[in-house]
Structures are given as C-alpha cells and as structure tokens.
Amino acid sequence: MLKLLDDDHMRAGRSDVLVDLGSGTGKLCMQAFLTYTNLTRVIGIELSASRFSLGEAACMRLAASSSGIGGYAVAKRVPGELIILEAPGVTARRQLELRKGDMWAMRAPEIEQADILVMHTDFTQASVPHFKRVLEDMRLGCRFVTYQDLRSCWRRSEPPFQQLDANLDETDTFLTSWSSSRGHHLFCYEKHVATRRGYRLHPDDIEDSKENMGRKKRADSDEQPPEAGDIMEDGELTDDSGSEGEDS
Ligand SMILES: C[S@@+](CC[C@H](N)C(=O)[O-])C[C@H]1O[C@@H](n2cnc3c(N)ncnc32)[C@H](O)[C@@H]1O
C-alpha cells in the first residue's frame, strides 16, 4: 500500500485529495490519512455495510485513543452511513470521510477535486460506461490505479491517460490479499489529456471495451482480484475477511 502511494506511483506526498472508490474497510484511506499529513481530504466510499462498519469502528477507535494526542476527532457521524474524522492540518483541519454507498453515484464535483483516485475493484462489462463518466470528470494530472489495463478499451481513439513510467514493466507489483507474496501488477495511470464534459469514446471503442472486459475475465482464471460482480445480494463479497494482506 505504501509503495502504491509513493512518488513513483500515486504521489500522495504531493497531493491534496485522495478518493478511494470501493474503500472496503477503509484501510487504504486510513493509512494514507495517517501517513501523508499533507492530504487535506481523504474520501472512501464502500457498498458493503459490514465493511463500511469496520472502517467506521476504526475511525471511532482512533478518535477515542488519540484525544489530546494528534487531535483526531469525530466531526460528524451518521451510524452505518457516514463518518468524518478531523485532524489539525497546516492551514485548516484535515478530513477523512468514509461513506456507505455506490461509488458510481459519486458526483462530478468530488471526482474533479481528486488528485488521486483508487479503483481497487475489477471492472465488469457493466462498469465500462461508469468508468468513462468518472474519467470524464477527472482533472488533468489526476493519478489513478485500476486492476485492469484500461487502455484495451481504446482501439480507435487514443486514451486520455498514460501509464506511469515506473509502472510500465509487469514486474512493478503490489502485495494484495490474493497475492500476498508475489504481488500483483496493478495499473497506474495519469490523465494527461483534458476532456470536456460530454467527452465520448468512439462508439466502436465502447463496443470493443465491453467485449474486452468479458474476454479478460474468461482468460485470466488465476489470481483474480475481487470484482464488483462478486457482490452478493446483501452487498457482501464472497470473501468478507476484510484482510488485504498488504505491506502496511
Ligand atoms: C478489493 S476491495 C478494496 C478496498 C480498499 N480500496 C483498499 O485497498 O483497502 C474492493 C471493494 O470495492 C467494493 N465495491 C465494489 N463495487 C462497489 C460499488 N459499486 N460501490 C462501492 N463499493 C464497491 C467492494 O465491496 C470491496 O470492498
């Protein structure tokens, strides 16, 4: 996790706002907030009620154990729905916000604020139009990480993002819950071409991308990350251990 946030990847040390779409138990959000005190706002959004609650409980524990030390305090809480933790910052108070909700419902103004977008969820075919909307709303220079190589969605037009130099080689791996010793190659990008609201992929690319997502899922049977499609009716993933097994 710390490798992902370093200067060669998500560059958290030189960023203000990190948004984690599919934040699970809030582990990455919490670690980023505690490690990078330059981050003024960290937002995590998670669909699973039980995973959100684990993150909520961790925030409560941090506030309870640090009163007077570090100054972490719960600024707002709607149990089971939302928690905002505050800490003193250089100029203003910093905020860690965990929410229960659908990441694809996140509004454009919040996506636009993000310097870093974490998308640690495997995309299904149905996710492609949602991802396209998020990409539209991202600011120029926003760095983001995904499980899949999303450039495969662009065949007839150029993607408005590029892979980070440090991430070009497949040996650039990150420890994950399903690959805790070897590590898994995640894809780290920077949006480098501005897109106007209403930016559209070439219609053929949209069809191709849907096809590619399906093909990738069938071809890679080993070491598959969890995906949105694995969510069961109650919003849980089949493995709900909450353990990410990362280098935290
Ligand atoms: C592998 S976990 C990543 C956790 C976190 N980003 C981290 O690194 O610590 C992926 C999470 O995405 C969540 N998820 C999947 N689809 C979602 C959606 N549409 N909205 C919000 N969360 C979603 C899953 O419930 C799961 O907890």
The ligand as an ORCA input file, in Angstrom:
! r2SCAN-3c Opt
* xyz 0 1
  C     -10.580     -5.102     -3.019
  S     -11.576     -4.051     -2.074
  C     -10.567     -2.629     -1.972
  C     -10.518     -1.995     -0.617
  C      -9.724     -0.701     -0.491
  N      -9.736      0.089     -1.718
  C      -8.324     -0.939     -0.029
  O      -7.439     -1.013     -0.879
  O      -8.101     -1.056      1.191
  C     -12.842     -3.568     -3.236
  C     -14.062     -3.027     -2.571
  O     -14.906     -2.419     -3.547
  C     -16.240     -2.534     -3.079
  N     -17.166     -2.234     -4.184
  C     -17.429     -2.967     -5.300
  N     -18.347     -2.345     -6.070
  C     -18.673     -1.192     -5.434
  C     -19.560     -0.106     -5.725
  N     -20.303     -0.098     -6.839
  N     -19.618      0.918     -4.858
  C     -18.878      0.922     -3.721
  N     -18.025     -0.082     -3.383
  C     -17.913     -1.121     -4.228
  C     -16.297     -3.959     -2.558
  O     -17.377     -4.154     -1.649
  C     -14.923     -4.082     -1.878
  O     -14.989     -3.807     -0.519
*
